Amino acid sequence: MNKTSLIYPIIIFLLILLISLNEVSLAQDQTQLPSFRIRNLSGERFDSRKHLGQPIVLSFFFTHCPPCIKEMPALYKFMRREGRLEQLLFVDAYVKALKISDAPDTERQIRKFAKRLNIPPNNIYFDQIGTLLKNMSQSGAFPDAKRIGTLVVYPTIIVIDGSGKLVLALEGTGPGFLEKLSKVL
């Protein structure tokens, strides 16, 4: 691995750390997000239009993200304890559009990563070409990322209420993220 390929993960980590100090970004204006469909690693399709009336939690990650490795198991356990696993989508959207020099994650890498974290494949989604990520970004789901000039900061958790509106954006999560999440669920 050369020096430039080490620089990007360090920059991403520092951005995540900086944003995590920035607390929660509650959506004051209740931004309406687009409906979406995506398949999990088990091959099942999730259609947000079929989940109207209940909140959806999207957690964006990639397999080489150290904070994601800490956040994902804690979030999975929390949602399981709350009885809301069907509303939890871990989304790998590590795409070329992010201009990261490392190659995007493959499905095989994601499966291995999920197994290592003990997260079942039915909660893991692969946004291989970044359609979901781009649509959410264009709709204003990642305000801090937009402010610093990128599509997303990892990890990012967004909560969409039962009517499709953004109610919480945790960019870089940070300490106490489960309590913040609990308040909007």
N, C-alpha and C positions, 0 to 999 in steps of 0.2 A: 504494500500500500504506500503510495507516495504522499508527500506533504499536503498537496491540494485536496486529496480525498479525505484527509483527516481534518482539514479546516472546516468543511461543511458541517459535520456532526458537532463540532465544537461551537460553531456559530448558532446552530439550531438549539443546542443545549442552553447557551447563554440567552438567546431570545426567549426560550421557554421560562428560564429562571426569572428574567426581567418581567415578563408578563405575569408570571405567577405571583409576583409581589404586588401586582396591580389589582388584586381582589377580583370580584365577580363583575361581569358585565351583564347586568339585567336589562333585558330589552324593554325600554320604557315605552316605545311606540308600538309594541306588539307586532313586529314585522311579520307579514304573511309569507310563508315559505312555500315553494312549489311542492306539489305532490310528487312522489317518486316510486319507482319499483327497482328492486335489486335482489339478486340471488345470494343465498348463503352458501357455505362450503358443502352443505348437505344437498344442495340443488333445489331447495325450496325457495319460492319467490315471496318476497315481502312487498306488499302494495300498501302504501301509506293511506290511500283512500279507503281501504277496508278497516282501518284502525281509527276512524274518526270517533271522537268521544273519549279517547284515552290518550294520555301523553306518550310520546315516543322519545327515547333517549338514544342519541347517536354519539358514539365515541370514536373519533378519528385517530388512527395510529399508524405506525409502520414498524416493521420488525427490528430495526436497529435503533429504536428510540428508547434510551434508558428510562426516562420518566414514564413512558407507556408501560414498561414492564412492571413498574410499581403500581400504577393506577389501575390497570385492567383487572387483575385479580380482586382488588379491593372493591371495585365497582361491580364486578360479577357477583361477589358474595353479598353485597348490599342489596342488589336487585333481586337476588334469589331469596334473601330473607324477607324482602318486601312483597314477594309473590308477583314480581313484575318482569320475569325473564323474557316473556314474549314481546315485551316493549323495548328490549335492549338490543341494539345493533352495534357491534364493534365493526368499524368500516376501515379497511386498509385502502387508502387512496394515495399511495406513494407513487405518483405518476411523474412522467417526464415534464409535465407542465410546471412542476415545482422548481425546475432548473437545478436539481441536485445532481452532482456528478456521478454518484453511485447508481447502479442499475435499479430500476423499480423492483419491488418484491414480486416474486412468482407465487403461484398458488401453492406450490410445494413448500416454499419457505414459510408461507403463512400457516399452512397446516402444521408444520413442525413447531412453529412458534406457539400456536394455540395449544398444541398438545403439551408443550413444556410448561405453559401457564395454567393447565387444567381447565381450559375454557372449551366447551363443546363446539363442534363445527356449525351447529345450527344457530349460534349467536355471532358467528364470524362472517362478514360480508366482504367481497373483493370488488372494489370499484376500479377495475382494471384500467379503464381509459379515462377515469376521472370525471365522468358525467355528473354524478351526484355531488361531488366536491365542487365542481365549477358552478353548478346551478345554485347550490347553497351559498357559495361565495358571492355570486352575482346578486343574490337576493338579500345580502347583508347579514348573513349568519355569523360571520367572523370579523367583527368590527376592529379588534386589536390587530389582527393579521393585516387587514386592509390598511390600517394606519401606518404599519411598518413596511408595507409594500410587498406582501406575499399573499398567497391564496389561503394558507392555513398555518397555524402553529401547532405542533404536536406536544402532548396530546391535547385535543380539544373535545369537550363534551358540549353538545347542544341539546336542549330539551324543547320539543315542539308540543304545544298543548293539543287538546282534542279537536280543536278547530283549525289546526294547521299553522298556528302562530308561534313564533319564536318567543319563549318565555325565559330562557336562560342560555348564556354562552359562557362557558368556562374555558378560556384559552390559556393553556399551560397549567390547568387545574390548580396544583399547589395544595398546601395544608388546609384541612377543613372542607374539602370539596364535597364530601358526602353529606355534610350538614347543609351546605348550600343547595345541593340537589334535593335533599329531603324536603326543604321548604317549598319547592315548586311542584313536587309530585303529589 
